[in-house]
């Protein structure tokens, strides 16, 4: 799984702000836009380990001052949320509801 330019731009838009790890409503909105971009590109559940790897790499690149514990905790929580959302969307699609 590789992400296209739109999905990567959405990932950077979510991770870019210094507040992205705080789960503020604005950060949540950017995260949901990122998940939407993943869905539009792949229309299925993502490879969780690869998604985590890509998100962690981008977070380290954008915020080298953040410690590995902060990045790891944030990315794991968001990866889990993203998996749940993508799984739900996959279920809806299988049921012909999207």
Backbone atoms as SQL, in Angstrom:
CREATE TABLE atoms (id INTEGER PRIMARY KEY, chain TEXT, resi INTEGER, resn TEXT, atom TEXT, x REAL, y REAL, z REAL);
INSERT INTO atoms VALUES
  (1, 'A', 1, 'UNK', 'N', 0.837, -1.172, 0.000),
  (2, 'A', 1, 'UNK', 'CA', 0.000, 0.000, 0.000),
  (3, 'A', 1, 'UNK', 'C', 0.884, 1.238, 0.000),
  (4, 'A', 2, 'UNK', 'N', 0.682, 2.058, -0.963),
  (5, 'A', 2, 'UNK', 'CA', 1.312, 3.374, -1.008),
  (6, 'A', 2, 'UNK', 'C', 0.190, 4.383, -1.147),
  (7, 'A', 3, 'UNK', 'N', 0.408, 5.569, -0.654),
  (8, 'A', 3, 'UNK', 'CA', -0.625, 6.591, -0.742),
  (9, 'A', 3, 'UNK', 'C', -0.275, 7.600, -1.813),
  (10, 'A', 4, 'UNK', 'N', -1.279, 8.065, -2.524),
  (11, 'A', 4, 'UNK', 'CA', -1.058, 9.041, -3.585),
  (12, 'A', 4, 'UNK', 'C', -0.815, 10.431, -2.992),
  (13, 'A', 5, 'UNK', 'N', -0.591, 11.389, -3.873),
  (14, 'A', 5, 'UNK', 'CA', -0.266, 12.747, -3.428),
  (15, 'A', 5, 'UNK', 'C', -1.385, 13.375, -2.607),
  (16, 'A', 6, 'UNK', 'N', -2.638, 13.132, -2.982),
  (17, 'A', 6, 'UNK', 'CA', -3.763, 13.711, -2.233),
  (18, 'A', 6, 'UNK', 'C', -3.826, 13.165, -0.814),
  (19, 'A', 7, 'UNK', 'N', -3.635, 11.859, -0.681),
  (20, 'A', 7, 'UNK', 'CA', -3.677, 11.245, 0.640),
  (21, 'A', 7, 'UNK', 'C', -2.503, 11.722, 1.487),
  (22, 'A', 8, 'UNK', 'N', -1.326, 11.806, 0.892),
  (23, 'A', 8, 'UNK', 'CA', -0.159, 12.282, 1.633),
  (24, 'A', 8, 'UNK', 'C', -0.327, 13.748, 2.026),
  (25, 'A', 9, 'UNK', 'N', -0.929, 14.554, 1.156),
  (26, 'A', 9, 'UNK', 'CA', -1.187, 15.959, 1.497),
  (27, 'A', 9, 'UNK', 'C', -2.158, 16.044, 2.671),
  (28, 'A', 10, 'UNK', 'N', -3.188, 15.193, 2.680),
  (29, 'A', 10, 'UNK', 'CA', -4.136, 15.175, 3.794),
  (30, 'A', 10, 'UNK', 'C', -3.445, 14.717, 5.081),
  (31, 'A', 11, 'UNK', 'N', -2.543, 13.754, 4.975),
  (32, 'A', 11, 'UNK', 'CA', -1.779, 13.299, 6.136),
  (33, 'A', 11, 'UNK', 'C', -0.943, 14.441, 6.702),
  (34, 'A', 12, 'UNK', 'N', -0.255, 15.164, 5.834),
  (35, 'A', 12, 'UNK', 'CA', 0.586, 16.277, 6.287),
  (36, 'A', 12, 'UNK', 'C', -0.250, 17.423, 6.843),
  (37, 'A', 13, 'UNK', 'N', -1.437, 17.647, 6.260),
  (38, 'A', 13, 'UNK', 'CA', -2.334, 18.693, 6.774),
  (39, 'A', 13, 'UNK', 'C', -2.776, 18.348, 8.195),
  (40, 'A', 14, 'UNK', 'N', -3.061, 17.075, 8.439),
  (41, 'A', 14, 'UNK', 'CA', -3.446, 16.662, 9.788),
  (42, 'A', 14, 'UNK', 'C', -2.260, 16.744, 10.745),
  (43, 'A', 15, 'UNK', 'N', -1.115, 16.186, 10.356),
  (44, 'A', 15, 'UNK', 'CA', 0.031, 16.110, 11.261),
  (45, 'A', 15, 'UNK', 'C', 0.811, 17.415, 11.385),
  (46, 'A', 16, 'UNK', 'N', 0.664, 18.315, 10.439),
  (47, 'A', 16, 'UNK', 'CA', 1.474, 19.526, 10.403),
  (48, 'A', 16, 'UNK', 'C', 1.377, 20.432, 11.615),
  (49, 'A', 17, 'UNK', 'N', 0.179, 20.747, 12.084),
  (50, 'A', 17, 'UNK', 'CA', 0.074, 21.671, 13.217),
  (51, 'A', 17, 'UNK', 'C', 0.707, 21.101, 14.488),
  (52, 'A', 18, 'UNK', 'N', 1.234, 21.991, 15.294),
  (53, 'A', 18, 'UNK', 'CA', 1.845, 21.587, 16.565),
  (54, 'A', 18, 'UNK', 'C', 0.836, 20.939, 17.504),
  (55, 'A', 19, 'UNK', 'N', -0.436, 21.167, 17.267),
  (56, 'A', 19, 'UNK', 'CA', -1.481, 20.654, 18.152),
  (57, 'A', 19, 'UNK', 'C', -2.019, 19.298, 17.721),
  (58, 'A', 20, 'UNK', 'N', -1.510, 18.723, 16.667),
  (59, 'A', 20, 'UNK', 'CA', -2.127, 17.521, 16.093),
  (60, 'A', 20, 'UNK', 'C', -2.212, 16.342, 17.059),
  (61, 'A', 21, 'UNK', 'N', -1.425, 16.327, 18.087),
  (62, 'A', 21, 'UNK', 'CA', -1.479, 15.221, 19.042),
  (63, 'A', 21, 'UNK', 'C', -2.461, 15.471, 20.182),
  (64, 'A', 22, 'UNK', 'N', -3.118, 16.620, 20.217),
  (65, 'A', 22, 'UNK', 'CA', -3.957, 16.997, 21.361),
  (66, 'A', 22, 'UNK', 'C', -5.423, 16.611, 21.218),
  (67, 'A', 23, 'UNK', 'N', -5.852, 16.103, 20.101),
  (68, 'A', 23, 'UNK', 'CA', -7.237, 15.683, 19.881),
  (69, 'A', 23, 'UNK', 'C', -8.225, 16.832, 20.062),
  (70, 'A', 24, 'UNK', 'N', -7.818, 17.995, 19.594),
  (71, 'A', 24, 'UNK', 'CA', -8.695, 19.158, 19.560),
  (72, 'A', 24, 'UNK', 'C', -9.682, 18.975, 18.407),
  (73, 'A', 25, 'UNK', 'N', -10.879, 19.548, 18.494),
  (74, 'A', 25, 'UNK', 'CA', -11.846, 19.378, 17.392),
  (75, 'A', 25, 'UNK', 'C', -11.294, 19.745, 16.008),
  (76, 'A', 26, 'UNK', 'N', -10.468, 20.771, 15.915),
  (77, 'A', 26, 'UNK', 'CA', -9.886, 21.118, 14.610),
  (78, 'A', 26, 'UNK', 'C', -8.921, 20.033, 14.138),
  (79, 'A', 27, 'UNK', 'N', -8.150, 19.490, 15.062),
  (80, 'A', 27, 'UNK', 'CA', -7.237, 18.397, 14.721),
  (81, 'A', 27, 'UNK', 'C', -8.026, 17.150, 14.344),
  (82, 'A', 28, 'UNK', 'N', -9.110, 16.892, 15.053),
  (83, 'A', 28, 'UNK', 'CA', -9.962, 15.755, 14.710),
  (84, 'A', 28, 'UNK', 'C', -10.497, 15.905, 13.293),
  (85, 'A', 29, 'UNK', 'N', -10.939, 17.097, 12.935),
  (86, 'A', 29, 'UNK', 'CA', -11.451, 17.331, 11.586),
  (87, 'A', 29, 'UNK', 'C', -10.407, 17.056, 10.528),
  (88, 'A', 30, 'UNK', 'N', -9.168, 17.491, 10.772),
  (89, 'A', 30, 'UNK', 'CA', -8.086, 17.226, 9.811),
  (90, 'A', 30, 'UNK', 'C', -7.783, 15.733, 9.731),
  (91, 'A', 31, 'UNK', 'N', -7.852, 15.047, 10.870),
  (92, 'A', 31, 'UNK', 'CA', -7.648, 13.603, 10.870),
  (93, 'A', 31, 'UNK', 'C', -8.736, 12.914, 10.055),
  (94, 'A', 32, 'UNK', 'N', -9.990, 13.302, 10.233),
  (95, 'A', 32, 'UNK', 'CA', -11.092, 12.702, 9.484),
  (96, 'A', 32, 'UNK', 'C', -10.948, 12.967, 7.979),
  (97, 'A', 33, 'UNK', 'N', -10.458, 14.140, 7.629),
  (98, 'A', 33, 'UNK', 'CA', -10.209, 14.431, 6.208),
  (99, 'A', 33, 'UNK', 'C', -9.140, 13.495, 5.655),
  (100, 'A', 34, 'UNK', 'N', -8.131, 13.206, 6.456),
  (101, 'A', 34, 'UNK', 'CA', -7.100, 12.261, 6.050),
  (102, 'A', 34, 'UNK', 'C', -7.691, 10.865, 5.846),
  (103, 'A', 35, 'UNK', 'N', -8.505, 10.409, 6.791),
  (104, 'A', 35, 'UNK', 'CA', -9.133, 9.094, 6.654),
  (105, 'A', 35, 'UNK', 'C', -10.026, 9.069, 5.416),
  (106, 'A', 36, 'UNK', 'N', -10.715, 10.150, 5.161),
  (107, 'A', 36, 'UNK', 'CA', -11.543, 10.236, 3.964),
  (108, 'A', 36, 'UNK', 'C', -10.684, 10.095, 2.710),
  (109, 'A', 37, 'UNK', 'N', -9.531, 10.721, 2.690),
  (110, 'A', 37, 'UNK', 'CA', -8.624, 10.607, 1.542),
  (111, 'A', 37, 'UNK', 'C', -8.153, 9.161, 1.368),
  (112, 'A', 38, 'UNK', 'N', -7.840, 8.484, 2.477),
  (113, 'A', 38, 'UNK', 'CA', -7.449, 7.073, 2.396),
  (114, 'A', 38, 'UNK', 'C', -8.598, 6.262, 1.800),
  (115, 'A', 39, 'UNK', 'N', -9.808, 6.517, 2.263),
  (116, 'A', 39, 'UNK', 'CA', -10.970, 5.785, 1.763),
  (117, 'A', 39, 'UNK', 'C', -11.179, 6.034, 0.272),
  (118, 'A', 40, 'UNK', 'N', -11.114, 7.281, -0.139),
  (119, 'A', 40, 'UNK', 'CA', -11.319, 7.596, -1.556),
  (120, 'A', 40, 'UNK', 'C', -10.286, 6.896, -2.428),
  (121, 'A', 41, 'UNK', 'N', -9.084, 6.776, -1.923),
  (122, 'A', 41, 'UNK', 'CA', -8.008, 6.147, -2.702),
  (123, 'A', 41, 'UNK', 'C', -8.133, 4.625, -2.742),
  (124, 'A', 42, 'UNK', 'N', -8.442, 3.992, -1.613),
  (125, 'A', 42, 'UNK', 'CA', -8.354, 2.532, -1.536),
  (126, 'A', 42, 'UNK', 'C', -9.679, 1.795, -1.379),
  (127, 'A', 43, 'UNK', 'N', -10.689, 2.449, -0.833),
  (128, 'A', 43, 'UNK', 'CA', -12.012, 1.838, -0.662),
  (129, 'A', 43, 'UNK', 'C', -11.971, 0.533, 0.131),
  (130, 'A', 44, 'UNK', 'N', -11.078, 0.464, 1.110),
  (131, 'A', 44, 'UNK', 'CA', -10.981, -0.735, 1.942),
  (132, 'A', 44, 'UNK', 'C', -10.172, -0.417, 3.192),
  (133, 'A', 45, 'UNK', 'N', -10.137, -1.380, 4.098),
  (134, 'A', 45, 'UNK', 'CA', -9.329, -1.255, 5.298),
  (135, 'A', 45, 'UNK', 'C', -7.856, -1.210, 4.904),
  (136, 'A', 46, 'UNK', 'N', -7.097, -0.412, 5.591),
  (137, 'A', 46, 'UNK', 'CA', -5.673, -0.290, 5.276),
  (138, 'A', 46, 'UNK', 'C', -4.841, -1.386, 5.925),
  (139, 'A', 47, 'UNK', 'N', -3.628, -1.528, 5.434),
  (140, 'A', 47, 'UNK', 'CA', -2.633, -2.392, 6.063),
  (141, 'A', 47, 'UNK', 'C', -2.174, -1.633, 7.309),
  (142, 'A', 48, 'UNK', 'N', -2.552, -2.112, 8.491),
  (143, 'A', 48, 'UNK', 'CA', -2.335, -1.362, 9.721),
  (144, 'A', 48, 'UNK', 'C', -0.867, -1.103, 10.026),
  (145, 'A', 49, 'UNK', 'N', -0.027, -2.085, 9.839),
  (146, 'A', 49, 'UNK', 'CA', 1.393, -1.873, 10.159),
  (147, 'A', 49, 'UNK', 'C', 2.040, -0.888, 9.194),
  (148, 'A', 50, 'UNK', 'N', 1.673, -0.966, 7.927),
  (149, 'A', 50, 'UNK', 'CA', 2.220, -0.020, 6.960),
  (150, 'A', 50, 'UNK', 'C', 1.667, 1.387, 7.192),
  (151, 'A', 51, 'UNK', 'N', 0.396, 1.487, 7.521),
  (152, 'A', 51, 'UNK', 'CA', -0.200, 2.798, 7.822),
  (153, 'A', 51, 'UNK', 'C', 0.522, 3.426, 9.010),
  (154, 'A', 52, 'UNK', 'N', 0.760, 2.638, 10.062),
  (155, 'A', 52, 'UNK', 'CA', 1.473, 3.135, 11.241),
  (156, 'A', 52, 'UNK', 'C', 2.869, 3.608, 10.854),
  (157, 'A', 53, 'UNK', 'N', 3.547, 2.831, 10.054),
  (158, 'A', 53, 'UNK', 'CA', 4.909, 3.186, 9.630),
  (159, 'A', 53, 'UNK', 'C', 4.926, 4.518, 8.873),
  (160, 'A', 54, 'UNK', 'N', 4.030, 4.687, 7.935),
  (161, 'A', 54, 'UNK', 'CA', 3.985, 5.921, 7.138),
  (162, 'A', 54, 'UNK', 'C', 3.635, 7.109, 8.027),
  (163, 'A', 55, 'UNK', 'N', 2.632, 6.949, 8.888),
  (164, 'A', 55, 'UNK', 'CA', 2.225, 8.052, 9.760),
  (165, 'A', 55, 'UNK', 'C', 3.343, 8.429, 10.732),
  (166, 'A', 56, 'UNK', 'N', 4.015, 7.443, 11.298),
  (167, 'A', 56, 'UNK', 'CA', 5.114, 7.734, 12.218),
  (168, 'A', 56, 'UNK', 'C', 6.256, 8.444, 11.502),
  (169, 'A', 57, 'UNK', 'N', 6.588, 7.998, 10.306),
  (170, 'A', 57, 'UNK', 'CA', 7.667, 8.630, 9.543),
  (171, 'A', 57, 'UNK', 'C', 7.338, 10.091, 9.273),
  (172, 'A', 58, 'UNK', 'N', 6.103, 10.366, 8.844),
  (173, 'A', 58, 'UNK', 'CA', 5.718, 11.749, 8.563),
  (174, 'A', 58, 'UNK', 'C', 5.716, 12.591, 9.828),
  (175, 'A', 59, 'UNK', 'N', 5.239, 12.040, 10.941),
  (176, 'A', 59, 'UNK', 'CA', 5.236, 12.783, 12.203),
  (177, 'A', 59, 'UNK', 'C', 6.663, 13.125, 12.628),
  (178, 'A', 60, 'UNK', 'N', 7.583, 12.182, 12.510),
  (179, 'A', 60, 'UNK', 'CA', 8.990, 12.443, 12.864),
  (180, 'A', 60, 'UNK', 'C', 9.596, 13.496, 11.950),
  (181, 'A', 61, 'UNK', 'N', 9.244, 13.451, 10.664),
  (182, 'A', 61, 'UNK', 'CA', 9.768, 14.424, 9.705),
  (183, 'A', 61, 'UNK', 'C', 9.244, 15.822, 10.009),
  (184, 'A', 62, 'UNK', 'N', 7.947, 15.911, 10.278),
  (185, 'A', 62, 'UNK', 'CA', 7.326, 17.213, 10.522),
  (186, 'A', 62, 'UNK', 'C', 7.648, 17.771, 11.904),
  (187, 'A', 63, 'UNK', 'N', 7.884, 16.894, 12.870),
  (188, 'A', 63, 'UNK', 'CA', 8.094, 17.326, 14.258),
  (189, 'A', 63, 'UNK', 'C', 9.260, 16.563, 14.888),
  (190, 'A', 64, 'UNK', 'N', 10.477, 16.838, 14.453),
  (191, 'A', 64, 'UNK', 'CA', 11.621, 16.102, 15.013),
  (192, 'A', 64, 'UNK', 'C', 11.805, 16.339, 16.512),
  (193, 'A', 65, 'UNK', 'N', 11.182, 17.392, 17.043),
  (194, 'A', 65, 'UNK', 'CA', 11.306, 17.693, 18.471),
  (195, 'A', 65, 'UNK', 'C', 10.399, 16.812, 19.330),
  (196, 'A', 66, 'UNK', 'N', 9.426, 16.172, 18.716),
  (197, 'A', 66, 'UNK', 'CA', 8.532, 15.286, 19.471),
  (198, 'A', 66, 'UNK', 'C', 9.266, 13.987, 19.785),
  (199, 'A', 67, 'UNK', 'N', 9.111, 13.501, 20.962),
  (200, 'A', 67, 'UNK', 'CA', 9.753, 12.257, 21.364),
  (201, 'A', 67, 'UNK', 'C', 9.079, 11.043, 20.751),
  (202, 'A', 68, 'UNK', 'N', 9.802, 9.932, 20.701),
  (203, 'A', 68, 'UNK', 'CA', 9.236, 8.719, 20.122),
  (204, 'A', 68, 'UNK', 'C', 8.012, 8.199, 20.878),
  (205, 'A', 69, 'UNK', 'N', 7.952, 8.435, 22.187),
  (206, 'A', 69, 'UNK', 'CA', 6.791, 7.980, 22.952),
  (207, 'A', 69, 'UNK', 'C', 5.534, 8.753, 22.563),
  (208, 'A', 70, 'UNK', 'N', 5.665, 10.067, 22.420),
  (209, 'A', 70, 'UNK', 'CA', 4.526, 10.893, 22.019),
  (210, 'A', 70, 'UNK', 'C', 4.034, 10.477, 20.640),
  (211, 'A', 71, 'UNK', 'N', 4.962, 10.348, 19.709),
  (212, 'A', 71, 'UNK', 'CA', 4.588, 9.964, 18.340),
  (213, 'A', 71, 'UNK', 'C', 3.960, 8.571, 18.338),
  (214, 'A', 72, 'UNK', 'N', 4.588, 7.636, 19.000),
  (215, 'A', 72, 'UNK', 'CA', 4.070, 6.271, 19.015),
  (216, 'A', 72, 'UNK', 'C', 2.674, 6.178, 19.599),
  (217, 'A', 73, 'UNK', 'N', 2.448, 6.871, 20.719),
  (218, 'A', 73, 'UNK', 'CA', 1.134, 6.838, 21.364),
  (219, 'A', 73, 'UNK', 'C', 0.072, 7.494, 20.477),
  (220, 'A', 74, 'UNK', 'N', 0.397, 8.667, 19.934),
  (221, 'A', 74, 'UNK', 'CA', -0.557, 9.376, 19.099),
  (222, 'A', 74, 'UNK', 'C', -0.907, 8.571, 17.855),
  (223, 'A', 75, 'UNK', 'N', 0.106, 8.048, 17.184),
  (224, 'A', 75, 'UNK', 'CA', -0.123, 7.322, 15.937),
  (225, 'A', 75, 'UNK', 'C', -0.882, 6.028, 16.209),
  (226, 'A', 76, 'UNK', 'N', -0.579, 5.347, 17.274),
  (227, 'A', 76, 'UNK', 'CA', -1.299, 4.102, 17.565),
  (228, 'A', 76, 'UNK', 'C', -2.777, 4.370, 17.831),
  (229, 'A', 77, 'UNK', 'N', -3.069, 5.424, 18.585),
  (230, 'A', 77, 'UNK', 'CA', -4.473, 5.766, 18.859),
  (231, 'A', 77, 'UNK', 'C', -5.190, 6.124, 17.558),
  (232, 'A', 78, 'UNK', 'N', -4.567, 6.952, 16.737),
  (233, 'A', 78, 'UNK', 'CA', -5.204, 7.374, 15.492),
  (234, 'A', 78, 'UNK', 'C', -5.269, 6.237, 14.474),
  (235, 'A', 79, 'UNK', 'N', -4.273, 5.361, 14.454),
  (236, 'A', 79, 'UNK', 'CA', -4.316, 4.208, 13.553),
  (237, 'A', 79, 'UNK', 'C', -5.505, 3.322, 13.904),
  (238, 'A', 80, 'UNK', 'N', -5.693, 3.136, 15.203),
  (239, 'A', 80, 'UNK', 'CA', -6.809, 2.330, 15.670),
  (240, 'A', 80, 'UNK', 'C', -8.144, 2.971, 15.279),
  (241, 'A', 81, 'UNK', 'N', -8.271, 4.270, 15.489),
  (242, 'A', 81, 'UNK', 'CA', -9.491, 4.981, 15.100),
  (243, 'A', 81, 'UNK', 'C', -9.715, 4.900, 13.597),
  (244, 'A', 82, 'UNK', 'N', -8.645, 5.104, 12.836),
  (245, 'A', 82, 'UNK', 'CA', -8.750, 5.033, 11.380),
  (246, 'A', 82, 'UNK', 'C', -9.182, 3.661, 10.909),
  (247, 'A', 83, 'UNK', 'N', -8.654, 2.623, 11.541),
  (248, 'A', 83, 'UNK', 'CA', -9.048, 1.260, 11.183),
  (249, 'A', 83, 'UNK', 'C', -10.531, 1.035, 11.441),
  (250, 'A', 84, 'UNK', 'N', -11.003, 1.537, 12.566),
  (251, 'A', 84, 'UNK', 'CA', -12.417, 1.394, 12.892),
  (252, 'A', 84, 'UNK', 'C', -13.298, 2.102, 11.862),
  (253, 'A', 85, 'UNK', 'N', -12.932, 3.309, 11.498),
  (254, 'A', 85, 'UNK', 'CA', -13.703, 4.072, 10.507),
  (255, 'A', 85, 'UNK', 'C', -13.674, 3.379, 9.149),
  (256, 'A', 86, 'UNK', 'N', -12.496, 2.966, 8.711),
  (257, 'A', 86, 'UNK', 'CA', -12.381, 2.303, 7.405),
  (258, 'A', 86, 'UNK', 'C', -13.118, 0.969, 7.384),
  (259, 'A', 87, 'UNK', 'N', -13.084, 0.255, 8.497),
  (260, 'A', 87, 'UNK', 'CA', -13.826, -1.004, 8.586),
  (261, 'A', 87, 'UNK', 'C', -15.328, -0.748, 8.486),
  (262, 'A', 88, 'UNK', 'N', -15.797, 0.283, 9.159),
  (263, 'A', 88, 'UNK', 'CA', -17.210, 0.658, 9.097),
  (264, 'A', 88, 'UNK', 'C', -17.606, 1.025, 7.661),
  (265, 'A', 89, 'UNK', 'N', -16.795, 1.846, 7.004),
  (266, 'A', 89, 'UNK', 'CA', -17.096, 2.228, 5.624),
  (267, 'A', 89, 'UNK', 'C', -17.083, 1.017, 4.690),
  (268, 'A', 90, 'UNK', 'N', -16.170, 0.091, 4.931),
  (269, 'A', 90, 'UNK', 'CA', -16.125, -1.138, 4.135),
  (270, 'A', 90, 'UNK', 'C', -17.405, -1.946, 4.327),
  (271, 'A', 91, 'UNK', 'N', -17.862, -2.033, 5.558),
  (272, 'A', 91, 'UNK', 'CA', -19.102, -2.747, 5.855),
  (273, 'A', 91, 'UNK', 'C', -20.285, -2.093, 5.126),
  (274, 'A', 92, 'UNK', 'N', -20.366, -0.773, 5.184),
  (275, 'A', 92, 'UNK', 'CA', -21.450, -0.077, 4.489),
  (276, 'A', 92, 'UNK', 'C', -21.421, -0.353, 2.992),
  (277, 'A', 93, 'UNK', 'N', -20.216, -0.323, 2.423),
  (278, 'A', 93, 'UNK', 'CA', -20.091, -0.572, 0.995),
  (279, 'A', 93, 'UNK', 'C', -20.533, -1.990, 0.652),
  (280, 'A', 94, 'UNK', 'N', -20.125, -2.956, 1.470),
  (281, 'A', 94, 'UNK', 'CA', -20.531, -4.353, 1.238),
  (282, 'A', 94, 'UNK', 'C', -22.048, -4.516, 1.325),
  (283, 'A', 95, 'UNK', 'N', -22.699, -3.707, 2.125),
  (284, 'A', 95, 'UNK', 'CA', -24.143, -3.776, 2.275),
  (285, 'A', 95, 'UNK', 'C', -24.872, -2.930, 1.225),
  (286, 'A', 96, 'UNK', 'N', -24.095, -2.295, 0.341),
  (287, 'A', 96, 'UNK', 'CA', -24.685, -1.460, -0.698),
  (288, 'A', 96, 'UNK', 'C', -25.256, -0.158, -0.177),
  (289, 'A', 97, 'UNK', 'N', -24.716, 0.318, 0.935),
  (290, 'A', 97, 'UNK', 'CA', -25.248, 1.524, 1.563),
  (291, 'A', 97, 'UNK', 'C', -24.406, 2.763, 1.303),
  (292, 'A', 98, 'UNK', 'N', -23.398, 2.625, 0.473),
  (293, 'A', 98, 'UNK', 'CA', -22.596, 3.823, 0.128),
  (294, 'A', 98, 'UNK', 'C', -22.557, 3.982, -1.367);
